[in-house]
């Protein structure tokens, strides 16, 4: 790669570097989804530099600190976002020093004073036994009303496909395919989550098929898969939480976080326990990094350690 591309088109230069030369701490090339995330992070940092009339060749420690002050408005306390950005900037600066586009790496000293948050929360999930109990509830297809069927289908989709609440609210009727030999749901790109087609776990197929048939027959001015009213309004976040809480109560279960996230984490953990890799489960969840899945896998490893 020619060095002048870093000055004329740094985002293109960064993308080319990531795909052709960059490696992680384990000396292995980055996975495609990691590259997507890295490029998005670099783009944000580069945009900040551009608005300050700086470039990748001229920024200093004060600019990095200013970027972090700006970033703090979007970061929850105790997360690893700042640390991951600092590692990215350090790796970038070291590369530019090697290319002789910079004389120093202002991130190096900052990185030595930074620590990975030790109190990053352990993800909340249902145990394998509780997961089975809720799956049994999802297998039922006998309901007293279309609303009751809809609510059961919402829970089945969270638990059987691992979609997020925001993703479920944006699903269209055509996104749910229950006629194919392998029923699945198409999840479009939403924010940092990547687009994907997710196979539906077997326990959720019948109730989702039953709901899809009923929803197809409803005359509605919108084509949202799940609607809150006859006017076609999409589901509200608090209604989705109520669906999860009602299902947990019906199954005789409780959790510290009775939200769609609980079922999404349970889905991911179930597939890790079934033998899927971090990469595969991250793909199913639409994640551009393996951080969440790594935390879920740690809960499995910890459970094995206790059992042994």
TIZA-218009 format. One record per residue (C-alpha): residue in one letter; x, y, z. Coordinates in steps of 0.25 Angstrom, whole numbers, plus 5000, padded with zeros to 4 digits. Example, Ala and Ser with C-alpha at 12.3 -4.5 7.8 and 13.67 -1.06 7.14 Angstrom:
! residues 2
A504949825031S505549965029
This chain:
! residues 308
X500050005000X500550144996X500750235008X500150355002X498750285002X498750305017X498750455015X497850465003X496850355007X497150295021X495850215022X496150135009X497650125014X497150075027X496249965021X497249925011X498249905023X497249825031X497049725020X498449715015X499349725027X498849755040X498849645051X498249635065X499049605078X498949455075X499749475062X498549435053X497849515043X496549585047X495249515044X494349595034X493349635044X494449695053X494949775041X493549825039X493549875053X494949925053X494750005040X493450065047X494250105059X495350165051X494350245043X493850315055X495250345060X495650405046X494350485046X494650545059X496150575054X495550635041X494650735049X495850785057X496650795044X497650685048X498050565041X498550425044X499950475043X499750595052X498850565064X499450565078X499050515092X498150635094X497350595081X497150455087X496650515100X495750605093X495150485085X494950405098X494250525104X493350535092X493150385092X492750375107X491350435103X491050305096X491750205106X491150135118X492150145130X492950015132X492949965118X494149935110X493850035098X494950135102X495950025104X495649965091X495750095084X497150125090X497649995086X497150025072X497850165072X499150105078X499149995067X498950105056X499950195061X501050085062X500750055048X500850195043X502150205051X502750085043X502250155030X503050285035X501750365034X501850395049X503050415058X502350365071X501150285076X500350375086X499450255090X500650165095X500750235109X499250245110X499050095108X500050065119X499150135129X497850075124X497249945129X496249855124X494949875133X494949765143X493549785147X492949775133X491549705136X491349555134X490249535124X488849495130X488349365124X487449245127X488049115132X487949005123X486748945131X486049075131X486249095116X485648955114X484448995123X484149125115X484349045102X483248955106X482349075108X482749115094X482348985088X480849005091X479949055079X478649065087X478249205090X476949275094X477249395085X478049455074X478749545084X479149435093X479749355080X480449485076X481149495090X481549355090X482149365076X482949485081X483549405092X483849285083X484549375073X485449435084X485749305090X485849225077X486549325068X487349415077X486849545071X486849675079X485649755083X485949865073X486149765062X484849695065X484049825065X484549845050X484249705045X483349705033X482349595030X483149545018X484349535027X483849415034X483949285025X483149165031X482949095018X484349055015X484948925019X485849005029X484949115034X485649245037X485549395039X486249505031X486849615040X487249735033X488449825037X488049905049X489050005055X490349925058X489649795057X489949725043X488849665034X488649515034X487649405032X487549325045X486949175045X485849165055X486149065066X485148945065X484348975078X483949105072X483549065058X482049025061X481649145069X482249245059X481649165047X480249175054X480449325057X480949355042X479649295037X478849375046X479649505043X479549485028X478049475029X477949615037X477649735028X478549835033X479149965027X480549925030X481349805028X482049795041X482149645046X481649685060X480649795061X480149865074X478849915069X477849895057X478450025052X479749945049X480650015059X481949935063X482149875076X482649975087X483949925096X483149925109X482049835102X483149735098X483749735112X482349705117X482249585108X483549525113X483149545128X481749485126X482449355119X483449345130X482349355141X481549245133X482749155133X482949175148X484249255145X484949385149X486249455146X486949585150X486749635136X485349595131X485549655117X485749615103X487249615106X487149505115X486549415104X487549465094X488749425103X488049295106X487949265091X489449295089X489849215101X489049095097X489749095083X491149105090X490748985098X490348915086X491748925080X491649055071X492949145071X492949285076X492949325061X491749245058X490949295070X491349445067X490849425053X489549375058X489449495067X489849595057X491049635065X492249695059X493149655070X493249535079X493249605092X491849575097X491949425092X493349415099X492649465112X491549355110X492549245107X493249285120X491949255128X491949115122X493449095125X493249145139X492049045141X492948925136X494048975146X492948965158X492448825153X493848775153
